[in-house]
Amino acid sequence: MDTELFIGCDVSKGYADFLAVGRDAVPAEAAFRLEDTPQGHRQLKTILQGWVEQGAERLHVGVESTGGYENNWIRLVPGWADELPVRIARLNPAGVRSLRKASLTRTVTDAVSAEVIARYVLVFPEKVTWLTPGQAPGNELAAARKFHRSTATLDKQRQQLANQLEKLMYEYFPSLMVYTRRGIPRWLIALLSKYPSPESFRRAGKRRLSAIKGITMAKAEAVLGKLSAGDPQPGFLDRENIRQTARQIQHLQGLIEQRHKMLQAEYVDDRQVELLRSMPGVGLQTAVLLRIEIEEVRRFATAKKLATYFGVCPKYVESGDKKGQIRMSKQGRPEVRKALYMSGLTAIRRDESFKKLYHRYRRQGHNHYQAIGVVMHKLLRVAYGILYHQSPYDPAVDKANQRRASQKQRDKQEDQKKTQSQQKVRLNRYQNQTVTAPRSRRSVQKIKKEQSASQSSTVEECTGSPTAPQDKVYENVS
């Protein structure tokens, strides 16, 4: 048996399929299936021990992420590290899926998927992050992430109900739609939960309407003034639909706020949260979210890798004649980007450095969302720095970092120009590009522009760079 085995684990609900391959990508034995039970877990340990006794010195287990079904298996393996030379990693399904497509595999079964996972661990070790016992499911931060995502699910349900209520309002309260341009306000939801028809508004009168929190006597008068005699009156079922939908929204709003307070109370005294709160625009809720999502900042080699992890990084796409565009990748977790967006809006109002950054990109022709994307990227870089060095945000340190970054960026751009020029020469070393080939109009224009720039630079090299006027030269000499 090979001294190293790469084991693929394809997890399903209630069971998992396993297949091990050696360095030569040849299966060590046929795939097998174990149930996700204590008996199945013990059997897996017995099988791993058998492979070690047969000569395997290292066991690398890869598990494809399946939304939580893989956690029971991931929780077990790190605990066996003292007895067995084994480690485990949770894999991104996108990478495994791409390898399966590249293999041109027509038949897809659980056993085939397990083999593809094993080959992925073998072929792409640089893409695999091995889990430590502290990163296994069940730790405090993992529980906090699950709690927050459950809250996010409740918020989506609340938004769905709000959309339903808005459609009902459009039909029976069209004159009140002016209040819903930025979402249905709470006072209006409370109003509809008690009075689900225009007629019930009129019967309640200004005094009862103003008793609802958020409604003043003037606002109650304005609401009644917007109603007209021609407004359609909802029937019994529609009235109950409006009333119950509004009450469900109220219930979810209260539950979401309660869960936010519970999560904040759990981490309000955390040192990392205190450091994150020193950043401009970052409140307690955002600081807690960054804390539980980043976990240990040193697992990211650079601030760029942290930004890439959350999808707050530029993505450049260029192919053929298509003009390259730079956009935010948005390939990470959307909850973090949403929180960073709101923090960015606050930061550009309260911090001079972030304000200048935002307006500089606006002056360069970028729209609001593109400029805010740059601010979000900087917020993550600052978060990386304060967590890495365990020091709060300091504007003076930030300015010094900006000066160093500017110089570094200039040096990088010069190196890129040289590299691109060398790459172009190397790419066309067998044949120069010409306009006689059956190219597109845009491609021909690009070649002519490059040739014109090349000729002008050659002329300057031959004749020398333009000198200053002679009279100014004499003036300087005298």
N, C-alpha and C positions, 0 to 999 in steps of 0.2 A: 504494500500500500504506500501511496505517496506520503512524504513527510508533512505536506501541507494539504489541507482539504478546504475547499470553498463550498459552503453549504447554502443552498437556496431554500427558503421557506415561504411557500405560497399559502397565505392564511385565508380561510373561509370561516363562516359562522359555524362554530362547533368543532372544527377540525383544521388541520394544516397538512399540506403535502411537502415532503422533504426530498432533496436530491443533492448529493455531494459529488464534486468533480475535483480532480487533481490539477497540477500545474499544466498538464497537457490538455486540459478541458475535457478529458474523457471521464464519464461517470464512474465513480468507485463502485457503485452497485445500483440496482434499479430503484426508482422512486418508491417511497412508502408513505403511508398516511397514518397520522396519530390524532386521536381525539383531544380536544381542549378540556381535559379532565385531569385530576391528580394522577390517575393511572397512566394517562398518556404522557404527562410530564415526566413521571418516573421512568417510563420506557425510553423517552428521548435521552435522558441522562445515561441510562444503561447502554444505549447504542453509541453515544459519544465516548463513553469509557471503553467500549469494545474497539472502536477505531484507534484510540490512543494505545491500547495494548497491542494492536497490530502494527504500530510504527508511526502513527500520525503524531507529529510534534506540535503542530499548530492547527487550530480549528477556527475558521472564519465564517460566521453565520450572518447572512443577509436576510432581512425581513422587509417585504414591501409594505408600505403604509396603506392601511385599509380603513382608516377612520376610527380606529380604536380596537378592532378585533385582534390586532397583533399585540396588544399590550400585555396580555397574560404570558405570552411566550417571551417577550422582551424582558419582563420582570424576572423571569427565572434564570436566564443564562448568566447575567453578571454575578449572581450569587454563587455560581459554580466555578468562578475564576480561581478560587483557592485550591480546588481539587482537580480542575481540568484546564489545559491550555486553550481556553476558548474565549472568544469575544463576539459581540453582536452589534449590528448596525441597523438602523431604520433607513430604508431607501426611498428616494423620491420616485413615485410611480411613473413620472414622465420619462426619466432616464431608462427605466426598465422597458417601458413601452417602446421607446425609440430603438433600443437594441433588438427587441422582438421583431419590429418592422424591418430593420436592416438585415436581419437573418432570413427574411423572406419565408417565415414559417406560416404555412397555411392552416395547420391544425393547432388550435389553442385549447389545451386542457390544463387542469391544475398541475399535473406532472410536468408538462412542457413549460409552464410558467415558472415552476420551481427550478428547472434547469436554466432558464434564461436569467433568473435572479442570481444563481450561482455563478454563471459566466460573467454577469455584470460585476460582481464583487471581484472576480479574477482579473478582468480586463481593465477596469477603471478604478484602481485603488485610490487614486487622487480624489475621486468623487465621493468616497465613503467616509463617513464620520463615525468612529466607533464610540459606543456609549459606555460611560462609567457607571458604577452603581448609584452614584448620586443623581445621574440623569435618567435613570430608569423610571417608568411610569409609577406613580404613587407618591413621588416626593411632593413637597409643599408647593413649589412653583407650578408643577404640572396640574395639581388640584386647583390652584388659583386660575390657571388658564382655562380649564374646563368650566369653572364657575363663571368666568367672564364670558366665555362663548355661549353658555346657556343664557346669560343675560342678553347677549346680542341677538340670540334667537327670539327671545321675548320681544325685543325692540322691533324686529322684523314683523312679528305678528301684530304688534301695535300699529305699525305703519300700514299693513294690509287692511286692518280694520278702519284706519283713518281714511284710506282711499275709498273704501266702501261707503263710509259715512259722507264723504265729499260728493260722491255720485248721487246719494239720496238728497243731499242739500241742493245739488244742482237742479234736481227735479221739483222739489217742494219749497226750497228757500233760495231761489235764484238771487233775490235782492241782497242776501247776506253773504254771497260769495266774495264780496269785496274784503271781508275779514279773513279769508282763507288763502290769500296770495302767498303767504309764507308758512303755510300749514295751518291747521285748525287750532286756534288758541284754546287754552284750557277753559276759560270762562264760557266759550261758546259750546264746548263739549258738555260742561256742567249744565248749561242752559237747555241743551237738547235732551239730556238725560231726564230732566224734569218736565219739560214742555216740548213734546215731539211734533208739534204742528203749529202753523201760523195762528190758527184760531186760539189755541191754548196760550200763545203769547199774549194775545189781546185780552183774554179773560184774566190772566195773571196781573196785568197792569204794571206800571212803572215801579210801584212799591215792592211787589214780590220779586220782580226781575232784579232790582238793585240789591236784594238780600243775598244774591249769589256772589260768591267771592270773585273779585275782579271786575264786577259790573257796578259802575257808579250810576247815580240817578240820571246824569247827562247821557251816559252810554245807553242806558235802558230806554231813554226817550228817543235816541238816535236809531236804535234797533227797531222800535215800534214804528218810527217814522218811515223806515225803509220798506215796511210791509205794505202791500197793496191789496185791495179787495179782489183783484183778479188772480191772486196766487192760488194754485191748485191745493186742495186739501187732501192729505194722505188718508187712506183707509185704515182700518183697524190693524191689519197685518203690517202695513208700512210704518204706522206709528210705533208699533212694538219693535219693529226692526230698527228704527232710528233710536228708540230709547235703550234697547238692549245693547246695540253696537256702541253707543256712547258710554254706557256703564262698563262694558268690557274694556274700552280704551282707558277709562279712569282706573280700573282695577290693575291693568298692566302698567300704567304709568306709576302707580304707587308701588307695585312690586319691583319694577326696575330701579326706582330710586332707593328702595330699601336694600336691594342687593348691591347697588353701588356703594352705599354707606357701609355695609358689612365688609366689602372688600377693602375699602379705604381704611376702615378701623383696624383691619388685620395688618396693614403695612404702613400705617402713619408714622411709626417710630423706626422704620427700617432705614439704615444708614444710606443705602443706595437711593432710596426714594427721596431722602433729604437732599442729597447731592443733585438729583435730577430736578428737584423743585427750584433750585437756584437758577435754572435756565430761564431766559425771558419767555413768557407766554406759556410756560408749562405749569399746570396746576396739579393738585393732588391726584385726580383721576388719571390724567395722562402719565404722570410720573409712575403711578402704580402699574399701569398698563405696560410701559416701557420696561419696568423692572421685571415683571413676570414673563415678558416675551424675550427680552435679551438674555435673561438668566445670568451667566458668567460672561462678562464682556471679553475676557481674554481668549475665549474660544474663537473669536474673530481676529484674524491676523492684522487687519487694517480697518480703518473707518470705512473705506470703500466697500469692503466685504460686508460690513454691517448694513450699509445702505442698500447693497445688492440683495441681501437677505430679505429685506422688507419691500423690495421693488421700488425704492426711491432712488433710482439711478438712471442716467441717460442710456437710451438704447438707440444705436445708430444702424440703419438698414440701407444698404446700397447694393444694387444689382443691375448690371447691364447699363442701359440708358436711363434707368430710373433715378431721379434725383434723390440723393440721400436725405433722410429726415431724422431728426433727433427728438425722441419722445421719452416720457417716463415709462419704464418697463412694466410696472404694476404687476410684477410676477410674485410678489410676496404676500403678506397677510394684510387684507384690506382694513382691518380694524385699526392697525397702527397708522396707516396712511391717513385714515379719517381723523384720528386724534392729532396727528402732526399738522394736518391742514388747518384745523381750528387753532392750534397753538401758533402756527405761522401767522394767522390773521392778527392774533394778539401781539405777537412779537414785533411786527412791523409798525404797530402803533405805539409801543412802549419802549422799544430799544432802538437807539440811534444807529447802531451797526447793522441790524437787520433791516431797518428802514432804508438805509443807503443802499444796501444790497438789492432790495426789492426795486427801488426806483431806478437804479443803474440798469437793470435788465429791462425795465419798462421803456427807458429812453433808447435802448438798443433795438426796440421794435417788438419785443416779446409781449404777449398778452398777459392778463392777470394770472391765469392758471399756470402758465409757464414760469412766470417770475415767482409765484408762490411755491412751485416745485423746487426751485433753487433754494428758497428759504427752508423748505422741509429737509432738503439734503444737508444744509448747513446745521440745522437743529440736530440731526442724527450724528454729524461729525463732532459737534460740541458735546453731545451726550457720550460719545465714545471716549473723548478726551477726559472728561471729568470722572467717568467711571474707571478709566484705565489708570489715571493718576490719583484717584481718590481725593480730589480737591474741587471745591465749588466753582461755579462759573465766575470768571474774572474778566471784565472788559479789556483790561490792559493786556492780559495774556492773549486774549482773542485778537487784538490788534497786532501784537507781535507775531502771532501765528499767520495772520493775513499777509504781513510783509514777507515772511519766509515763503508762504505759499505762492505769492505773486512772483517772486524771483524763481522759485522752483518751476512755476508754470511757464515762465519765459524761457528758461533753459530747456524745458521739456519740448516746447514748441520748436525751438531751434533744432533740437535733436530729431524731432519728428520730420521736419523738412528735409534734413539730410537723409534720414532713413527712407522716407518716401521717394526721394530722388534715386537713392541706391536701389530700392525695390523696383522702380520703374525701369531702370537700366537693366537690372537682372531679368526682369520679366520679358523685356523685348530684346534680349541679347542675341537671338537668332534672326529676328526680322523686325525692323522698325515699323511703326504704325504709319499707314498712308491713307490718303483720302480716296484712293482709287478702288479700294475694297468696297463691296456692296454694304456699306454701313448706313445707319440711320442719320437723319439730318442733325440731330443733337450730338451724335458721336463725331461727325465730321467737324462741326463747329468747335467741339472741345479739342480735337487734334490741331486745328488751325490756330486756336488760341495758344496752345502749348508751344507750337512751332514758332509763333510770333514772339512769345516771351523768351524762348531759347535764343532766337536770332538777335534780339535786342540785348540780351545779356552778353552774347558773344561779341557784339560790336563794342560794348562798354569795356570788355576785357582787352580788346585790341587797341582801342584809342585811349584808354584810361578814363577814369571817372571825371566828370565835369569839374573844372576848377572854379574858384571864386573869381569875380571880376577883378581885372588888373588894378584898377584904381583902389579897391578895398584892400588888396594885398599890400600896395605901397603904403596905404594909411596905417595898416597894422605894423609894418616894418618901422615906419617913422615913429 
